[in-house]
Amino acid sequence: MSIMYPLLQAAEDHITATDLVHEYTGFLAYFGVFGALGFRWLVLARTGNGGQTGSPVDDAVTTSLRPADSGAAIVGLIGTLFMLINLLMSLAARAADKGTSLGAAITAGGSRLITPFVFIALFLILFGIALKRVRAAWIVAGLVGIAYALQNITSGKWASLVNPVHETAASLWLGTLLVVVVVGLPAIMRSALPSERRGLVIADMIGRFSPVAICASLLLVTTGVITAWRHLRFVAALWTTSYGYALDVKLVFVATVIVLGAWNWRRMKPRLGTEAAAQEIHRSAKAELTVAGIVLLITGVLVSLPSPHLPHP
């Protein structure tokens, strides 16, 4: 408790509920958009054919996966709405700081606001069309997602890519897992497939997700270390500043998510193949997402805290 007191005290001085909501909507936007894209192209597109391009998928499996395709589009739309809310909250905060109206803040933004609004409009249109299971819409949405994640590359400052890539990696891991849990697994469990077949299709889906989770988590850790070092500036900040305390707490919960993910991969995944095992990993994945939600909350606090200052000699 004595360790957490400086963090709570700093939170009172620097963080408001509006700050946390703003950060959280930004996280949810990434999770919704990139979770939907990751699920559709890296998991669902290969489920049912053993991961082999051109392998036939019988009509029964195709039918059972259709709700998952539409459900992923709905998650993408929800993520895009959070993206719009986050942008409007940023503009409202800017207007409040300058004592102007929201409309004036939008007008003052000029051409700088065109890009985010164009991305939002494109995602809304493409995910809306994807609701009808139009493959071309998913293809274009994937390309737009890549452009969105790498849009800062035009600035010529590679450091500006770290945060977007970090958030994209988190979304491809935990956002895709979220879509698997709330859309993919329920679609198969409620399908008309025989119980044994449902278990096999779920095992295939989890098998498609595993390499996505591993690669995305490695990228997440790499960019996370870079981001932490840029903000910490000196190692002692980990145990002498409020930012360091918040980062310490976050790392504990991140490690918990990694342990749960490793458990699902090493112990639960090999047992898949039956509907009972699918129910078990469904519950385990929910626990992983619950801890991930706590990580996001702590991250919202973390990014709202001031970065540590280098100590004077």
C-alpha positions as a LaTeX table, in Angstrom:
\begin{tabular}{lrrr}
\hline
Residue & $x$ (\AA) & $y$ (\AA) & $z$ (\AA) \\
\hline
Met1 & 0.00 & 0.00 & 0.00 \\
Ser2 & 2.86 & 2.39 & 0.79 \\
Ile3 & 4.20 & 1.79 & $-2.72$ \\
Met4 & 0.85 & 2.61 & $-4.33$ \\
Tyr5 & 0.25 & 5.81 & $-2.35$ \\
Pro6 & 2.47 & 8.09 & $-4.50$ \\
Leu7 & 0.76 & 6.71 & $-7.60$ \\
Leu8 & $-2.71$ & 7.44 & $-6.25$ \\
Gln9 & $-1.59$ & 10.89 & $-5.12$ \\
Ala10 & $-0.23$ & 11.65 & $-8.59$ \\
Ala11 & $-3.43$ & 10.37 & $-10.14$ \\
Glu12 & $-5.40$ & 12.91 & $-8.13$ \\
Asp13 & $-3.14$ & 15.70 & $-9.36$ \\
His14 & $-2.84$ & 14.80 & $-13.03$ \\
Ile15 & $-5.64$ & 12.45 & $-14.09$ \\
Thr16 & $-9.35$ & 13.08 & $-14.55$ \\
Ala17 & $-12.15$ & 10.70 & $-15.40$ \\
Thr18 & $-12.33$ & 12.36 & $-18.82$ \\
Asp19 & $-8.67$ & 11.54 & $-19.41$ \\
Leu20 & $-9.26$ & 7.88 & $-18.61$ \\
Val21 & $-12.37$ & 7.66 & $-20.78$ \\
His22 & $-10.50$ & 9.31 & $-23.64$ \\
Glu23 & $-7.61$ & 6.86 & $-23.41$ \\
Tyr24 & $-9.92$ & 3.88 & $-23.02$ \\
Thr25 & $-11.98$ & 4.77 & $-26.09$ \\
Gly26 & $-8.76$ & 4.96 & $-28.07$ \\
Phe27 & $-7.79$ & 1.46 & $-26.92$ \\
Leu28 & $-11.24$ & 0.09 & $-27.72$ \\
Ala29 & $-11.09$ & 1.65 & $-31.18$ \\
Tyr30 & $-7.86$ & $-0.20$ & $-31.97$ \\
Phe31 & $-9.12$ & $-3.44$ & $-30.42$ \\
Gly32 & $-12.35$ & $-3.33$ & $-32.40$ \\
Val33 & $-10.89$ & $-2.44$ & $-35.79$ \\
Phe34 & $-7.71$ & $-4.52$ & $-35.72$ \\
Gly35 & $-9.30$ & $-7.33$ & $-33.73$ \\
Ala36 & $-11.94$ & $-7.68$ & $-36.45$ \\
Leu37 & $-9.36$ & $-7.55$ & $-39.24$ \\
Gly38 & $-7.03$ & $-9.97$ & $-37.46$ \\
Phe39 & $-9.84$ & $-12.44$ & $-36.84$ \\
Arg40 & $-11.22$ & $-12.24$ & $-40.38$ \\
Trp41 & $-7.93$ & $-12.60$ & $-42.26$ \\
Leu42 & $-5.62$ & $-14.47$ & $-39.89$ \\
Val43 & $-8.09$ & $-16.81$ & $-38.18$ \\
Leu44 & $-11.47$ & $-17.16$ & $-39.90$ \\
Ala45 & $-10.17$ & $-17.19$ & $-43.48$ \\
Arg46 & $-8.15$ & $-20.32$ & $-42.73$ \\
Thr47 & $-10.50$ & $-22.13$ & $-40.33$ \\
Gly48 & $-11.99$ & $-25.33$ & $-41.69$ \\
Asn49 & $-9.37$ & $-26.04$ & $-44.36$ \\
Gly50 & $-6.45$ & $-26.97$ & $-42.15$ \\
Gly51 & $-4.70$ & $-23.75$ & $-43.08$ \\
Gln52 & $-4.04$ & $-24.97$ & $-46.63$ \\
Thr53 & $-4.86$ & $-22.57$ & $-49.44$ \\
Gly54 & $-7.27$ & $-24.10$ & $-51.92$ \\
Ser55 & $-8.35$ & $-26.92$ & $-49.62$ \\
Pro56 & $-12.09$ & $-27.52$ & $-49.84$ \\
Val57 & $-14.36$ & $-26.60$ & $-46.93$ \\
Asp58 & $-17.66$ & $-28.45$ & $-46.81$ \\
Asp59 & $-20.89$ & $-26.48$ & $-46.94$ \\
Ala60 & $-21.84$ & $-27.33$ & $-43.35$ \\
Val61 & $-18.67$ & $-25.73$ & $-41.95$ \\
Thr62 & $-19.02$ & $-22.73$ & $-44.27$ \\
Thr63 & $-22.58$ & $-22.20$ & $-43.07$ \\
Ser64 & $-21.56$ & $-22.48$ & $-39.42$ \\
Leu65 & $-18.88$ & $-19.79$ & $-39.88$ \\
Arg66 & $-21.09$ & $-17.21$ & $-41.62$ \\
Pro67 & $-22.33$ & $-15.61$ & $-38.36$ \\
Ala68 & $-18.69$ & $-15.21$ & $-37.31$ \\
Asp69 & $-17.92$ & $-13.31$ & $-40.52$ \\
Ser70 & $-20.81$ & $-10.90$ & $-39.96$ \\
Gly71 & $-20.07$ & $-10.67$ & $-36.23$ \\
Ala72 & $-16.49$ & $-9.60$ & $-36.95$ \\
Ala73 & $-17.82$ & $-6.81$ & $-39.17$ \\
Ile74 & $-20.05$ & $-5.64$ & $-36.31$ \\
Val75 & $-17.05$ & $-5.56$ & $-33.96$ \\
Gly76 & $-15.18$ & $-3.52$ & $-36.59$ \\
Leu77 & $-18.05$ & $-1.06$ & $-36.80$ \\
Ile78 & $-18.13$ & $-0.70$ & $-33.01$ \\
Gly79 & $-14.39$ & $-0.08$ & $-32.99$ \\
Thr80 & $-14.80$ & 2.59 & $-35.67$ \\
Leu81 & $-17.50$ & 4.32 & $-33.62$ \\
Phe82 & $-15.10$ & 4.39 & $-30.67$ \\
Met83 & $-12.53$ & 5.88 & $-33.05$ \\
Leu84 & $-14.97$ & 8.66 & $-33.92$ \\
Ile85 & $-15.83$ & 9.25 & $-30.25$ \\
Asn86 & $-12.15$ & 9.44 & $-29.36$ \\
Leu87 & $-11.50$ & 11.99 & $-32.10$ \\
Leu88 & $-14.45$ & 14.14 & $-31.03$ \\
Met89 & $-13.32$ & 13.99 & $-27.40$ \\
Ser90 & $-9.86$ & 15.21 & $-28.46$ \\
Leu91 & $-11.43$ & 18.09 & $-30.35$ \\
Ala92 & $-13.75$ & 18.91 & $-27.44$ \\
Ala93 & $-10.78$ & 19.01 & $-25.04$ \\
Arg94 & $-8.89$ & 21.26 & $-27.44$ \\
Ala95 & $-11.92$ & 23.55 & $-27.72$ \\
Ala96 & $-12.24$ & 23.72 & $-23.92$ \\
Asp97 & $-8.57$ & 24.64 & $-23.56$ \\
Lys98 & $-8.93$ & 27.47 & $-26.06$ \\
Gly99 & $-12.36$ & 28.57 & $-24.88$ \\
Thr100 & $-14.00$ & 27.95 & $-28.26$ \\
Ser101 & $-16.79$ & 25.74 & $-29.57$ \\
Leu102 & $-16.39$ & 22.21 & $-30.95$ \\
Gly103 & $-17.25$ & 23.50 & $-34.43$ \\
Ala104 & $-14.53$ & 26.14 & $-34.15$ \\
Ala105 & $-12.02$ & 23.51 & $-33.07$ \\
Ile106 & $-12.92$ & 21.36 & $-36.08$ \\
Thr107 & $-12.58$ & 24.34 & $-38.40$ \\
Ala108 & $-9.25$ & 25.33 & $-36.83$ \\
Gly109 & $-7.97$ & 21.79 & $-37.40$ \\
Gly110 & $-8.12$ & 22.34 & $-41.12$ \\
Ser111 & $-6.44$ & 19.78 & $-43.34$ \\
Arg112 & $-4.95$ & 17.93 & $-40.36$ \\
Leu113 & $-8.42$ & 16.60 & $-39.52$ \\
Ile114 & $-9.15$ & 15.37 & $-43.02$ \\
Thr115 & $-7.02$ & 12.24 & $-42.65$ \\
Pro116 & $-8.62$ & 10.85 & $-39.44$ \\
Phe117 & $-12.14$ & 11.59 & $-40.68$ \\
Val118 & $-11.37$ & 9.91 & $-44.03$ \\
Phe119 & $-10.13$ & 6.80 & $-42.23$ \\
Ile120 & $-13.24$ & 6.71 & $-40.05$ \\
Ala121 & $-15.52$ & 7.12 & $-43.07$ \\
Leu122 & $-13.72$ & 4.36 & $-44.96$ \\
Phe123 & $-13.91$ & 1.94 & $-42.03$ \\
Leu124 & $-17.62$ & 2.66 & $-41.54$ \\
Ile125 & $-18.37$ & 2.04 & $-45.20$ \\
Leu126 & $-16.18$ & $-1.05$ & $-45.54$ \\
Phe127 & $-17.30$ & $-2.78$ & $-42.35$ \\
Gly128 & $-20.89$ & $-1.95$ & $-43.28$ \\
Ile129 & $-20.46$ & $-3.68$ & $-46.64$ \\
Ala130 & $-18.59$ & $-6.55$ & $-44.95$ \\
Leu131 & $-21.73$ & $-7.22$ & $-42.91$ \\
Lys132 & $-23.09$ & $-8.75$ & $-46.12$ \\
Arg133 & $-20.03$ & $-11.05$ & $-46.22$ \\
Val134 & $-18.50$ & $-9.26$ & $-49.21$ \\
Arg135 & $-14.91$ & $-10.46$ & $-49.43$ \\
Ala136 & $-13.73$ & $-7.42$ & $-51.42$ \\
Ala137 & $-14.80$ & $-5.14$ & $-48.56$ \\
Trp138 & $-12.64$ & $-7.12$ & $-46.15$ \\
Ile139 & $-9.67$ & $-6.91$ & $-48.54$ \\
Val140 & $-9.90$ & $-3.12$ & $-48.82$ \\
Ala141 & $-10.53$ & $-2.78$ & $-45.06$ \\
Gly142 & $-7.32$ & $-4.73$ & $-44.43$ \\
Leu143 & $-5.35$ & $-2.39$ & $-46.68$ \\
Val144 & $-6.91$ & 0.66 & $-45.02$ \\
Gly145 & $-6.00$ & $-0.82$ & $-41.62$ \\
Ile146 & $-2.35$ & $-1.15$ & $-42.65$ \\
Ala147 & $-2.34$ & 2.44 & $-43.91$ \\
Tyr148 & $-3.93$ & 3.63 & $-40.66$ \\
Ala149 & $-1.37$ & 1.86 & $-38.48$ \\
Leu150 & 1.56 & 3.17 & $-40.55$ \\
Gln151 & 0.27 & 6.65 & $-41.38$ \\
Asn152 & 3.02 & 8.34 & $-39.31$ \\
Ile153 & 5.66 & 6.85 & $-41.59$ \\
Thr154 & 5.28 & 9.90 & $-43.84$ \\
Ser155 & 6.64 & 12.12 & $-41.05$ \\
Gly156 & 10.09 & 10.60 & $-41.49$ \\
Lys157 & 10.38 & 10.10 & $-37.71$ \\
Trp158 & 10.57 & 6.39 & $-37.01$ \\
Ala159 & 9.99 & 6.97 & $-33.30$ \\
Ser160 & 6.47 & 8.16 & $-34.12$ \\
Leu161 & 5.65 & 4.64 & $-35.37$ \\
Val162 & 6.36 & 2.93 & $-32.07$ \\
Asn163 & 3.09 & 3.74 & $-30.29$ \\
Pro164 & 0.78 & 2.91 & $-33.24$ \\
Val165 & 2.63 & $-0.35$ & $-33.88$ \\
His166 & 2.48 & $-1.14$ & $-30.14$ \\
Glu167 & $-1.29$ & $-0.62$ & $-30.09$ \\
Thr168 & $-1.75$ & $-2.56$ & $-33.31$ \\
Ala169 & 0.24 & $-5.50$ & $-31.93$ \\
Ala170 & $-1.86$ & $-5.50$ & $-28.75$ \\
Ser171 & $-5.02$ & $-5.42$ & $-30.84$ \\
Leu172 & $-3.91$ & $-8.23$ & $-33.13$ \\
Trp173 & $-3.29$ & $-10.36$ & $-30.05$ \\
Leu174 & $-5.96$ & $-9.47$ & $-27.50$ \\
Gly175 & $-8.41$ & $-7.80$ & $-29.90$ \\
Thr176 & $-8.40$ & $-10.86$ & $-32.13$ \\
Leu177 & $-8.82$ & $-13.06$ & $-29.05$ \\
Leu178 & $-11.80$ & $-10.93$ & $-28.05$ \\
Val179 & $-13.45$ & $-11.53$ & $-31.42$ \\
Val180 & $-12.66$ & $-15.24$ & $-31.19$ \\
Val181 & $-14.36$ & $-15.40$ & $-27.78$ \\
Val182 & $-17.43$ & $-13.23$ & $-28.43$ \\
Val183 & $-18.00$ & $-14.08$ & $-32.11$ \\
Gly184 & $-16.02$ & $-17.07$ & $-33.38$ \\
Leu185 & $-16.52$ & $-19.71$ & $-30.69$ \\
Pro186 & $-20.23$ & $-18.93$ & $-30.07$ \\
Ala187 & $-20.95$ & $-19.16$ & $-33.83$ \\
Ile188 & $-19.56$ & $-22.70$ & $-33.94$ \\
Met189 & $-21.08$ & $-23.79$ & $-30.63$ \\
Arg190 & $-24.54$ & $-22.70$ & $-31.77$ \\
Ser191 & $-24.23$ & $-24.21$ & $-35.24$ \\
Ala192 & $-26.05$ & $-27.29$ & $-36.50$ \\
Leu193 & $-22.80$ & $-29.24$ & $-36.76$ \\
Pro194 & $-22.57$ & $-32.50$ & $-34.78$ \\
Ser195 & $-20.94$ & $-32.12$ & $-31.36$ \\
Glu196 & $-17.74$ & $-33.92$ & $-32.40$ \\
Arg197 & $-17.42$ & $-31.79$ & $-35.54$ \\
Arg198 & $-17.91$ & $-28.59$ & $-33.55$ \\
Gly199 & $-15.02$ & $-29.57$ & $-31.31$ \\
Leu200 & $-12.75$ & $-30.16$ & $-34.31$ \\
Val201 & $-13.63$ & $-26.87$ & $-36.00$ \\
Ile202 & $-13.00$ & $-24.98$ & $-32.73$ \\
Ala203 & $-9.65$ & $-26.75$ & $-32.39$ \\
Asp204 & $-8.79$ & $-25.60$ & $-35.91$ \\
Met205 & $-9.82$ & $-22.00$ & $-35.11$ \\
Ile206 & $-7.69$ & $-21.89$ & $-31.95$ \\
Gly207 & $-4.84$ & $-23.43$ & $-33.95$ \\
Arg208 & $-5.10$ & $-20.58$ & $-36.48$ \\
Phe209 & $-5.10$ & $-17.99$ & $-33.67$ \\
Ser210 & $-2.06$ & $-19.32$ & $-31.77$ \\
Pro211 & 0.69 & $-18.12$ & $-34.18$ \\
Val212 & $-1.06$ & $-14.74$ & $-34.43$ \\
Ala213 & $-0.96$ & $-14.40$ & $-30.64$ \\
Ile214 & 2.70 & $-15.44$ & $-30.43$ \\
Cys215 & 3.93 & $-13.08$ & $-33.17$ \\
Ala216 & 1.80 & $-10.15$ & $-31.98$ \\
Ser217 & 2.86 & $-10.60$ & $-28.34$ \\
Leu218 & 6.55 & $-10.61$ & $-29.32$ \\
Leu219 & 6.06 & $-7.39$ & $-31.28$ \\
Leu220 & 4.08 & $-5.96$ & $-28.36$ \\
Val221 & 6.88 & $-6.69$ & $-25.88$ \\
Thr222 & 9.53 & $-5.24$ & $-28.22$ \\
Thr223 & 7.68 & $-1.97$ & $-28.82$ \\
Gly224 & 6.66 & $-1.84$ & $-25.16$ \\
Val225 & 10.29 & $-1.94$ & $-24.03$ \\
Ile226 & 11.15 & 0.84 & $-26.49$ \\
Thr227 & 8.24 & 2.97 & $-25.32$ \\
Ala228 & 9.00 & 2.42 & $-21.62$ \\
Trp229 & 12.66 & 3.34 & $-22.06$ \\
Arg230 & 11.81 & 6.51 & $-23.98$ \\
His231 & 9.51 & 7.66 & $-21.18$ \\
Leu232 & 11.42 & 6.41 & $-18.12$ \\
Arg233 & 14.78 & 7.92 & $-19.13$ \\
Phe234 & 16.57 & 6.39 & $-16.13$ \\
Val235 & 16.20 & 2.99 & $-14.47$ \\
Ala236 & 15.68 & 4.31 & $-10.94$ \\
Ala237 & 12.44 & 5.91 & $-12.12$ \\
Leu238 & 10.88 & 2.45 & $-11.82$ \\
Trp239 & 10.91 & 2.72 & $-8.01$ \\
Thr240 & 11.16 & 6.46 & $-7.40$ \\
Thr241 & 8.39 & 8.02 & $-9.54$ \\
Ser242 & 4.64 & 7.69 & $-9.94$ \\
Tyr243 & 5.11 & 6.81 & $-13.61$ \\
Gly244 & 7.46 & 4.02 & $-12.60$ \\
Tyr245 & 5.00 & 2.68 & $-10.01$ \\
Ala246 & 2.22 & 2.60 & $-12.60$ \\
Leu247 & 4.50 & 0.86 & $-15.08$ \\
Asp248 & 5.47 & $-1.71$ & $-12.44$ \\
Val249 & 1.81 & $-2.53$ & $-11.78$ \\
Lys250 & 1.12 & $-2.75$ & $-15.49$ \\
Leu251 & 4.02 & $-5.14$ & $-16.01$ \\
Val252 & 2.69 & $-7.45$ & $-13.31$ \\
Phe253 & $-0.68$ & $-7.71$ & $-15.05$ \\
Val254 & 0.91 & $-7.99$ & $-18.50$ \\
Ala255 & 2.97 & $-10.89$ & $-17.20$ \\
Thr256 & $-0.26$ & $-12.45$ & $-15.90$ \\
Val257 & $-1.86$ & $-12.17$ & $-19.34$ \\
Ile258 & 1.22 & $-13.75$ & $-20.92$ \\
Val259 & 1.14 & $-16.61$ & $-18.41$ \\
Leu260 & $-2.56$ & $-17.23$ & $-19.08$ \\
Gly261 & $-1.93$ & $-17.14$ & $-22.82$ \\
Ala262 & 0.97 & $-19.56$ & $-22.48$ \\
Trp263 & $-1.23$ & $-21.85$ & $-20.38$ \\
Asn264 & $-3.91$ & $-21.87$ & $-23.08$ \\
Trp265 & $-1.31$ & $-22.56$ & $-25.75$ \\
Arg266 & 0.74 & $-25.27$ & $-24.02$ \\
Arg267 & $-1.85$ & $-27.03$ & $-21.86$ \\
Met268 & $-5.32$ & $-26.27$ & $-23.21$ \\
Lys269 & $-4.74$ & $-26.22$ & $-26.98$ \\
Pro270 & $-3.44$ & $-29.85$ & $-27.21$ \\
Arg271 & $-6.60$ & $-31.05$ & $-25.43$ \\
Leu272 & $-8.94$ & $-29.48$ & $-27.98$ \\
Gly273 & $-11.02$ & $-31.63$ & $-30.27$ \\
Thr274 & $-14.13$ & $-32.09$ & $-28.16$ \\
Glu275 & $-16.91$ & $-29.68$ & $-27.31$ \\
Ala276 & $-16.17$ & $-30.02$ & $-23.58$ \\
Ala277 & $-12.56$ & $-28.93$ & $-24.12$ \\
Ala278 & $-13.82$ & $-26.03$ & $-26.25$ \\
Gln279 & $-16.03$ & $-24.86$ & $-23.37$ \\
Glu280 & $-13.04$ & $-25.03$ & $-21.04$ \\
Ile281 & $-10.76$ & $-22.93$ & $-23.25$ \\
His282 & $-13.64$ & $-20.50$ & $-23.77$ \\
Arg283 & $-13.69$ & $-19.87$ & $-20.02$ \\
Ser284 & $-9.91$ & $-19.65$ & $-19.84$ \\
Ala285 & $-9.81$ & $-17.12$ & $-22.69$ \\
Lys286 & $-12.40$ & $-14.98$ & $-20.87$ \\
Ala287 & $-10.10$ & $-14.89$ & $-17.84$ \\
Glu288 & $-7.23$ & $-13.78$ & $-20.08$ \\
Leu289 & $-9.38$ & $-10.98$ & $-21.51$ \\
Thr290 & $-10.49$ & $-9.89$ & $-18.04$ \\
Val291 & $-6.90$ & $-9.38$ & $-16.94$ \\
Ala292 & $-6.20$ & $-7.62$ & $-20.28$ \\
Gly293 & $-9.02$ & $-5.19$ & $-19.46$ \\
Ile294 & $-7.25$ & $-4.34$ & $-16.20$ \\
Val295 & $-4.04$ & $-3.78$ & $-18.16$ \\
Leu296 & $-5.86$ & $-1.29$ & $-20.39$ \\
Leu297 & $-7.19$ & 0.57 & $-17.35$ \\
Ile298 & $-3.70$ & 0.81 & $-15.85$ \\
Thr299 & $-2.34$ & 1.91 & $-19.22$ \\
Gly300 & $-4.92$ & 4.70 & $-19.29$ \\
Val301 & $-3.53$ & 5.91 & $-15.95$ \\
Leu302 & 0.05 & 5.44 & $-17.12$ \\
Val303 & $-0.19$ & 7.53 & $-20.28$ \\
Ser304 & $-1.92$ & 10.31 & $-18.34$ \\
Leu305 & 0.96 & 10.62 & $-15.86$ \\
Pro306 & 3.90 & 12.93 & $-16.59$ \\
Ser307 & 7.10 & 11.26 & $-17.73$ \\
Pro308 & 9.88 & 11.19 & $-15.10$ \\
His309 & 12.42 & 14.00 & $-15.19$ \\
Leu310 & 16.10 & 13.25 & $-15.13$ \\
Pro311 & 17.52 & 13.89 & $-11.64$ \\
His312 & 19.79 & 16.90 & $-11.24$ \\
Pro313 & 23.45 & 16.06 & $-10.55$ \\
\hline
\end{tabular}
